[in-house]
Amino acid sequence: MKSFNMFIVLFSLFLFACNERTNQVQFSEVQISDLGNYKMKILPDILMSGYDVKLIIYDDCKYNKLNKVERNGSTIDIEKQFNSMIMAPCMLTNDTIPIGKLPAGTYRVNYTLVDLSTVTKNKTPFAIAFKIVVTN
């Protein structure tokens, strides 16, 4: 009986670990020069410490709402959310997301668009990552 309980515990941990792996976001890694292909741009064009850095998104759907902009060391996570169950028509708008003043260094920016719908299987229809370099 003891070995059966151990088997159940190990099997549960295996299932949990597999489930965690499938929930990880797969980022398409692009060069900052290619952001225009995704209707995005980093401003200012020359990144220097002390300057306010912003991510511009052109032709974004108005109902995509900014959920977070978090910096953890050299990683910046930006997340926008929408709910496809609402089935609202996409009204295009430009959005400016403030990232803030950054000290000199190289940063990885992870941008994700998350679907809050309870019926969709693809919770992250868009995810992109790119590096920015801030100089003194």
C-alpha positions as CSV (number, residue, x, y, z in Angstrom):
1,M,0.0,0.0,0.0
2,K,2.9,2.4,0.9
3,S,4.5,1.9,-2.6
4,F,1.1,2.5,-4.3
5,N,0.7,5.8,-2.4
6,M,4.3,6.8,-3.4
7,F,3.4,5.9,-7.1
8,I,0.3,8.2,-6.9
9,V,2.4,11.1,-5.5
10,L,5.1,10.7,-8.1
11,F,2.6,10.4,-10.9
12,S,0.8,13.5,-9.7
13,L,4.1,15.4,-9.6
14,F,4.8,14.2,-13.2
15,L,1.4,15.4,-14.4
16,F,1.9,18.8,-12.7
17,A,5.3,19.2,-14.2
18,C,4.0,18.4,-17.7
19,N,1.1,20.7,-17.3
20,E,3.4,23.6,-16.2
21,R,5.5,23.1,-19.3
22,T,2.6,23.3,-21.7
23,N,1.5,26.6,-20.1
24,Q,4.8,28.4,-20.8
25,V,4.6,31.1,-23.4
26,Q,6.6,30.6,-26.6
27,F,8.1,34.0,-27.6
28,S,9.0,34.8,-31.2
29,E,12.4,36.4,-30.8
30,V,12.9,39.3,-33.2
31,Q,15.4,42.1,-33.8
32,I,14.4,45.6,-32.7
33,S,14.8,46.7,-36.3
34,D,12.1,44.2,-37.3
35,L,9.5,45.6,-34.8
36,G,7.9,47.6,-37.7
37,N,6.8,44.2,-39.2
38,Y,4.6,43.7,-36.0
39,K,3.4,47.3,-36.0
40,M,5.5,48.2,-33.0
41,K,8.3,50.7,-32.3
42,I,10.5,51.6,-29.4
43,L,11.0,55.3,-28.6
44,P,13.2,57.2,-28.5
45,D,15.2,56.0,-31.5
46,I,18.4,56.4,-29.5
47,L,18.1,54.8,-26.1
48,M,20.1,56.6,-23.4
49,S,19.9,56.3,-19.6
50,G,17.6,58.9,-18.1
51,Y,15.3,59.0,-21.2
52,D,11.7,57.8,-20.9
53,V,11.4,54.6,-22.9
54,K,8.1,53.7,-24.6
55,L,6.7,50.9,-26.7
56,I,4.4,52.2,-29.4
57,I,1.8,49.7,-30.8
58,Y,0.2,50.8,-34.1
59,D,-3.2,49.5,-35.1
60,D,-3.9,47.9,-31.7
61,C,-7.5,46.9,-30.9
62,K,-9.0,49.5,-28.5
63,Y,-10.3,46.8,-26.1
64,N,-6.8,45.3,-25.6
65,K,-6.1,46.5,-22.1
66,L,-2.7,46.9,-20.5
67,N,-2.4,44.6,-17.6
68,K,1.3,44.9,-16.5
69,V,4.6,46.5,-17.2
70,E,7.1,44.9,-14.8
71,R,10.9,45.1,-14.8
72,N,12.8,42.3,-13.0
73,G,16.5,43.0,-13.4
74,S,17.2,43.0,-17.2
75,T,13.9,41.5,-18.1
76,I,10.8,43.7,-18.9
77,D,7.4,41.9,-19.1
78,I,4.6,43.7,-20.8
79,E,1.1,42.1,-20.9
80,K,-2.1,43.2,-22.6
81,Q,-5.4,41.3,-22.2
82,F,-8.6,41.0,-24.1
83,N,-11.6,38.6,-24.0
84,S,-12.6,37.0,-27.3
85,M,-15.9,35.8,-25.8
86,I,-17.1,39.4,-26.0
87,M,-16.8,39.3,-29.8
88,A,-16.4,43.1,-30.0
89,P,-15.3,44.5,-33.4
90,C,-11.7,45.6,-33.3
91,M,-11.6,49.4,-33.4
92,L,-8.0,50.3,-34.3
93,T,-6.0,52.7,-32.2
94,N,-2.4,53.5,-31.4
95,D,-1.2,52.7,-27.9
96,T,1.8,54.1,-26.1
97,I,3.1,51.9,-23.2
98,P,5.5,53.7,-20.9
99,I,8.4,51.5,-19.9
100,G,10.2,54.2,-17.9
101,K,13.7,55.4,-17.4
102,L,16.3,52.6,-17.6
103,P,19.9,52.6,-16.5
104,A,22.5,51.7,-19.1
105,G,22.4,48.0,-20.0
106,T,20.9,45.4,-22.3
107,Y,17.3,44.4,-21.6
108,R,15.0,41.7,-22.9
109,V,11.4,42.9,-23.5
110,N,8.7,40.2,-23.5
111,Y,5.4,41.3,-24.9
112,T,2.3,39.1,-24.6
113,L,-1.3,39.4,-25.6
114,V,-3.5,37.2,-23.4
115,D,-7.0,36.0,-24.2
116,L,-9.1,35.9,-21.0
117,S,-11.9,33.8,-22.6
118,T,-12.7,30.6,-20.7
119,V,-13.5,28.7,-24.0
120,T,-10.4,29.3,-26.1
121,K,-7.5,26.9,-26.1
122,N,-4.9,29.4,-27.2
123,K,-4.6,31.8,-24.2
124,T,-1.6,33.6,-25.8
125,P,-2.3,34.4,-29.4
126,F,0.6,36.7,-29.7
127,A,4.0,36.8,-27.9
128,I,7.2,38.5,-29.0
129,A,10.5,39.2,-27.4
130,F,13.3,41.6,-28.4
131,K,16.4,43.1,-26.9
132,I,17.0,46.8,-26.3
133,V,20.3,48.4,-25.4
134,V,20.4,51.6,-23.3
135,T,23.6,53.6,-23.3
136,N,25.0,56.3,-21.0
